[in-house]
Amino acid sequence: ENVNKFPCYNKEISLPYTIIAIITEGNAEAIYDLRRVIINKNEVAIIPPNHTLKAIKTSNNYRSTLIVISRKFSDYIEKRLLKNHYAKFHTSPTFSINDEQLDEIMRICSVLKIIEENELNQRTEYLYNTLELLLSLLNHYQKDMEENYILWQKQSERIFAKFCDLLSEKYRAHRNVEYYANQLNITPKHFS
């Protein structure tokens, strides 16, 4: 809680963890997978494992809550999320939430902190369940925003978004251009 700066600036990092940043004040600027993003108050950023992030700057009043999910938890969550078609971030890893949604998310973060700080008999199970609840809520909030975005999205942006979805689902398997073109109902030439 109350993170007020990035650990390093102007250096690309790629971590084996899932990082969830919930911005509660101010803003931050970064480069995420070669795209410049600015994340503001009441926005959430979800950075999956092994994606590149380069912090540029933060405002003086920047405050965020960071949740860093270990590789073990990330693997479990990734299987669950992809199975349920979560974690699709298209053109940006960020999305906006309202004050009520922020309050709900912060209450779940408080529960995560309680679980983390105490030696409970079923601690791992509690963490899994609470993280799954958090990510399910974030997915729900992100889908609401995305449905409004898709209404005015250009055809090329829709194809790119679907392509990103396919990559996030199939990234472990080697696929050729024809496979992706077939899945998107376009010709392989469309990719060039």
N, C-alpha and C positions, 0 to 999 in steps of 0.2 A: 504494500500500500504506500501511497504518497511518494512514488518514484518521481524525481524531478529532473532527471537527465538520463541520456543514454550512457552505457558504459564506455563507449568510444565513438568518436566522430570521424567522418571522412575515411573510413576503412571498411571494406566489404567484409562481412562475416556471413558464415553459413553454419548453422548449428544443427545438431542431430535431435533437437527438441522441438516440440510444438510450443509456440509462444502466443499467448493471448494478452493483448494490451487493451485496457479499458481506460479511455481518456476522460478524466473527471474535471480537468481545468486546462486552459491554454491550448497549444497546438504543437505539432512536431512535423518536421519535413524529413523525408527519407527517400532512398531509391530502393524499390522492391522489385527484384527480378528485372532490372534495367528500366523500370518505369518509375517516374517521380510521383510520389504520393504525399499529400498533406493530410494529416489526421487531426481533427479538431475535437473540442469538447463534445461529449455524448456520442463519440464514435468508438467502434471496436475494430481492432486489427487482429486478424488471426494469421500467423505465419507458420505454415506447415514445416516439418523437418526438411533440412537441406535446401531451403530457398535462400537466395542471397538478399541481404539487407545492408544498406549503407546509410547510417544516420548522418543527416546534414546539419540540422539545428533544431532547437526547441525554443519556445517562447519563455520569457522570464517567469511566467506564472504556470508553466507546464506541470501537471500532476497526472499520474496514471497509476493504475493497479496492474501489475504484471503477474501472469500465471505462467510458470514454466513447467511444462509437462515432460517428464523423463521419457527416454526412448522406450522403456518397458510399457509405460502407460500409453505413449504415443502409438505403439504398435497395436495394442489392444483397441484403442479408440479409433485408429485408422480403419481397422477391420469392421468395427461396429458402424462407423460413420459412412464408409463407402457402401456397406451393405444397405444402409438406410438412405443413401443418396444425399448425405450431408457434405459439408465442406467443399462447396463449389463457389469459387470467388471471382471467376471471370476476369474482368478488367482491373480489379483492385481487390486487395485483401481487406479493405475497410468497408464498413457500413455504419449508418447512423441509427441511433436509438433515441427514444424520447426519455424524459425524466422518470416516468413511472417504470419503464423497462430498465433504466440504469439502476434504480432502487432495487428492483428484483434481482438483477445480476449481482449487485454489491452484497445483498443478503446471502446469496449462495456463496460468494467469495468469503464471507464471514464464517460460514459453515466449513468451507474447505480449510480455513485457517485453524479453526477449533480442532478439526480432525488431525491436521498436520502437527499441531502442538501437543497433542495428548497421545499417550500410549493406550490405544483401545484394542480390544481383542480382535475385532474384525476391521481393523483400520484400512487395510488394502481394499476390501470390499466396499467400505464406506466411501473411500476416495473414488473408486471406479464409478459407483452409482452417482455420487455428487457431481463428478466431472461429466458424466453422461447427461445428467439433468441440465447442467450449465450449457453444454454444447447443443443439446436439443433446443433449449430456449434461444440460444444465439442463432441457431439455424432457422428457427421459426421467425425471429425478428428480421433476419437477413432475407428470407424468402418473401416476406411482406414487402420489403423495400424493392427487391428484385422484380417482383411481379409488376410493380408500377414502372420500373425502368424498362422492362421488356416491351411495354406498350409503345414506346417511342424509339426503340432501338432500330438502327438500320439493319438491313438484311446481312451485310458483311459482318456487322458486330454480333448478330445472332449466330452466324456460322462460327465465328471465332470463339464465342462463349461455349458453344457446343463442343468445339474442338478442345478447348481447355478442360471441359468436363471429361471428355474421353481420355485425355492425357492423364488427368488425376486418377482415373479409374484403371487405366491400362499401362501405367508408366513402368511397371516391372517387366512387362513382356515386350520383346522387340516386335514392332509393327512397321510395315512399309507404308508408303504414301497411298497406295491403292486401297489398303485396308481403311484408312481414315477417310479417304474420299468416298468410298462405298458407304461407310457409316453415316456420313453427312449428306449423302445423296447429291454429290457434286463430282465433277471430273477431276482426275489427278492434276490436270493442268491448272486448275483453280488455285493450287498451292504455290505456283511459281509466279 
